Amino acid sequence: MKVLSRIYMFLVFGLLYAPIIVLVLYSFNKAGTFNTYSEFSLYWYAELFRDSVAIDALKNSLILAALSSVIATLIGTLAAYGIHRIRSKTVKTVINSVTNIPMMNPDIVTGVSMMLLFAAASAIPFLKVEMGFGTMLIAHVTFNLPYVILSVLPKFKQMDKHLTEAALDLGCTPARTFLKVELPSIMPGVISGLMLGFTLSLDDFVISHFVSSSDFKTLPLYVYNQTAHEVKFSMYALCALMVFAILLLMILVNFAGSDGKKANVKKHKKTAAAEK
């Protein structure tokens, strides 16, 4: 059974990572074809930085992903705090179920719904709604929110309630208690929600396709437009750079998390030693 489980594991990881490995390897292929691998070269990376349209699309994607993930994290953290403070189990269950609905909806349903919403809003005389950066930002914040709430809410449940009660008994206001006691406890969930929102926004195509405009294109939309002809090999270089960036980000977050756990362990040991 162990042999079969290992074979199954290697097959799963192979199917997941083989396309990424091929993409990265051939991004260094100077021949610019999948038929032959001529020589290792940075030619397509140089071509990428000469493509002003691709660089603009990348900048748009990064700006949109950063803003939408930050806004969604702020709103989602406060929403998770509010859900956690609800005492009625029935109300809490209903709100959790409603929150999870957008994650279960197909992207095309969400995209069409957002498009119809903005179209209806543009018909109102005193509202000037035009498809572009604003509509894409609202759409990305909307579909990021449930994922942030799902990441932060369990951290509130795992948090030691006695710390909050002690802070309030010692004279802290609810707002100061949240900032000084509760927020540091839920910070791993907040960071996870922020990262998840950033990657989802950076990767999104379907929803962005319905709420975008010709003067604001993200990277997925630009790559999709390339498929109408022939995808440039500089796009493989761009995707490889994104893979490297995300890998570096994950490594840094994991190191930060392990350092935080070590610091907490040392702190608990010092506290226990002082009590003795």
C-alpha positions in Angstrom: 0.0 0.0 0.0 2.9 2.4 0.8 4.3 1.8 -2.7 1.0 2.5 -4.4 0.4 5.6 -2.3 3.8 7.0 -3.2 3.2 6.2 -6.9 -0.1 8.0 -6.7 1.5 11.0 -5.0 4.2 11.2 -7.6 1.6 11.1 -10.4 -0.5 13.8 -8.8 2.5 16.1 -8.3 3.8 15.3 -11.8 0.5 16.3 -13.3 0.4 19.5 -11.3 4.0 20.7 -11.8 5.1 19.2 -15.1 3.4 22.0 -17.2 5.1 24.6 -15.0 8.5 23.0 -15.3 8.1 22.7 -19.1 7.1 26.4 -19.3 10.1 27.5 -17.3 12.6 25.4 -19.2 11.4 26.5 -22.6 11.3 30.1 -21.6 15.1 29.9 -21.8 15.0 28.3 -25.3 16.4 30.7 -27.8 14.9 28.8 -30.7 11.4 29.9 -29.7 9.8 26.6 -30.5 8.8 23.4 -28.6 10.2 21.2 -31.4 13.9 21.8 -30.6 15.9 23.1 -27.6 18.7 25.0 -29.3 20.5 26.7 -26.4 20.0 28.2 -22.9 19.5 31.9 -23.4 17.8 35.0 -21.8 16.8 36.2 -25.2 13.0 36.0 -24.6 13.4 37.8 -21.2 15.1 40.6 -23.0 12.3 40.6 -25.6 9.7 40.7 -22.8 11.1 44.0 -21.4 11.0 45.5 -24.9 7.3 44.7 -25.2 5.7 47.9 -23.7 2.2 46.6 -24.0 3.0 43.4 -22.0 4.7 45.4 -19.3 1.7 47.8 -19.1 -0.6 44.8 -18.7 1.6 43.4 -16.0 1.6 46.7 -14.1 -2.2 46.9 -14.4 -2.5 43.4 -13.0 -0.1 44.0 -10.1 -1.8 47.3 -9.2 -5.3 45.8 -9.4 -4.3 42.7 -7.4 -2.5 44.7 -4.7 -5.4 47.2 -4.2 -8.2 44.6 -4.4 -6.5 42.2 -2.0 -5.7 45.0 0.6 -9.3 46.4 0.4 -10.8 42.9 0.6 -8.5 42.0 3.5 -9.6 45.1 5.5 -13.3 44.5 4.9 -13.1 40.7 5.2 -11.2 40.9 8.5 -13.8 43.3 10.0 -16.6 41.1 8.6 -15.0 38.0 10.2 -14.8 39.9 13.5 -18.5 40.8 13.3 -19.5 37.2 12.4 -17.4 35.9 15.3 -19.1 38.3 17.7 -22.6 37.1 16.7 -24.1 35.1 19.6 -27.0 33.5 17.8 -25.8 30.2 16.2 -28.7 30.3 13.7 -27.8 33.8 12.4 -24.1 32.9 12.3 -24.9 29.7 10.3 -27.0 31.7 7.8 -24.4 34.4 7.3 -21.7 31.8 6.8 -23.8 30.0 4.2 -24.5 33.3 2.4 -20.8 34.2 2.5 -19.8 30.9 0.9 -22.2 31.2 -2.0 -19.9 33.4 -4.2 -17.2 30.8 -3.9 -19.5 28.1 -5.2 -20.8 30.1 -8.1 -19.0 29.6 -11.5 -16.9 32.5 -12.5 -18.9 33.1 -15.6 -22.1 33.6 -13.4 -20.3 36.1 -11.2 -18.8 37.9 -14.2 -22.2 38.2 -16.0 -23.9 39.3 -12.8 -21.3 42.1 -12.2 -21.6 43.2 -15.8 -25.4 43.5 -15.5 -25.0 45.3 -12.2 -22.7 47.9 -13.7 -24.9 48.2 -16.8 -27.9 48.9 -14.6 -26.0 51.4 -12.5 -24.9 53.3 -15.6 -28.5 53.8 -16.6 -29.1 55.9 -13.4 -28.8 59.6 -14.5 -26.6 60.8 -11.6 -24.2 57.8 -11.7 -21.4 57.8 -14.2 -20.4 54.2 -14.3 -17.9 53.2 -17.1 -16.2 49.9 -17.5 -12.6 50.0 -16.6 -10.3 50.1 -13.6 -13.1 51.1 -11.2 -15.5 48.3 -12.2 -12.7 45.7 -12.2 -11.5 46.8 -8.7 -15.1 46.4 -7.3 -15.5 43.0 -9.0 -12.1 41.7 -7.7 -12.8 43.0 -4.1 -16.2 41.2 -4.3 -14.9 37.8 -5.3 -11.9 38.1 -2.9 -14.0 38.8 0.2 -15.4 35.3 0.9 -11.8 33.8 0.7 -10.5 36.4 3.2 -13.4 35.7 5.6 -12.8 32.0 5.3 -9.1 32.5 6.1 -9.6 34.8 9.1 -12.7 33.4 10.8 -11.0 30.1 12.0 -8.3 32.2 13.6 -10.9 34.0 15.7 -12.2 30.6 16.8 -8.7 29.4 17.8 -7.9 32.6 19.7 -7.8 32.5 23.5 -10.9 34.3 24.7 -9.3 35.0 28.1 -6.7 37.3 26.6 -9.5 39.6 25.3 -11.4 39.5 28.6 -8.2 40.3 30.5 -7.4 43.3 28.2 -10.9 44.6 28.7 -10.7 44.1 32.5 -7.4 46.1 32.5 -9.1 49.1 30.9 -8.5 48.6 27.2 -11.2 49.9 24.9 -12.7 47.4 22.5 -10.9 49.0 19.6 -7.5 49.0 21.4 -8.1 45.4 22.5 -8.7 44.4 18.9 -5.5 46.1 17.7 -3.2 45.0 20.5 -4.5 41.6 21.4 -6.9 40.1 18.8 -5.2 41.3 15.6 -1.8 39.8 16.4 -3.5 36.5 17.2 -5.3 36.4 13.9 -2.5 37.8 11.8 -1.5 34.5 10.1 -5.1 34.2 8.8 -5.0 37.8 7.7 -1.8 37.3 5.8 -3.1 34.1 4.2 -6.3 35.9 3.1 -4.2 38.7 1.7 -2.0 36.3 -0.3 -4.9 34.3 -1.5 -6.8 37.4 -2.6 -3.6 38.7 -4.4 -3.1 35.5 -6.3 -6.7 35.1 -7.2 -6.9 38.6 -8.5 -3.7 38.3 -10.4 -4.9 35.1 -12.1 -8.5 36.0 -12.8 -9.6 36.1 -16.4 -13.4 35.3 -16.7 -14.7 38.0 -14.4 -12.3 40.6 -15.6 -13.3 39.8 -19.2 -16.9 40.9 -18.5 -16.1 44.1 -16.6 -13.0 45.3 -18.4 -12.5 48.0 -21.1 -10.2 48.5 -24.0 -8.1 51.1 -22.2 -7.4 48.9 -19.2 -6.2 45.4 -19.8 -4.7 43.0 -17.3 -2.1 40.3 -18.0 -4.6 37.4 -18.4 -6.6 39.4 -20.9 -3.5 40.4 -22.8 -2.4 36.7 -23.0 -5.8 35.7 -24.1 -5.7 38.2 -26.9 -2.3 36.7 -27.9 -3.9 33.3 -28.4 -6.0 34.7 -31.3 -2.7 34.6 -33.3 0.4 32.9 -32.0 1.6 33.3 -28.4 4.9 35.0 -28.2 7.7 33.1 -26.4 8.2 36.2 -24.3 4.9 35.3 -22.7 6.5 32.1 -21.4 9.3 34.2 -20.0 6.7 36.5 -18.2 4.9 33.5 -16.8 8.2 32.0 -15.6 9.0 35.3 -13.8 5.6 35.2 -12.1 6.3 31.6 -11.0 9.6 32.6 -9.5 8.1 35.6 -7.8 5.3 33.6 -6.2 7.8 30.9 -5.1 10.0 33.5 -3.5 6.9 35.0 -1.7 5.9 31.6 -0.4 9.4 30.9 0.9 9.5 34.3 2.7 6.1 33.7 4.3 7.0 30.3 5.4 10.2 31.5 7.0 8.3 34.4 8.7 5.7 31.9 10.0 8.3 29.6 11.4 10.2 32.5 13.1 6.9 33.7 14.6 6.2 30.2 16.0 9.7 30.0 17.5 9.2 33.4 19.1 5.9 32.3 20.6 7.5 29.1 22.0 10.3 31.1 23.6 7.8 33.6 25.0 5.7 30.8 26.6 8.8 29.2 28.0 9.9 32.4 29.6 6.4 33.0 31.0 6.4 29.4 32.4 9.8 29.9 33.9 8.8 33.2 35.5 5.7 31.6 37.1 7.9 28.8 38.6 
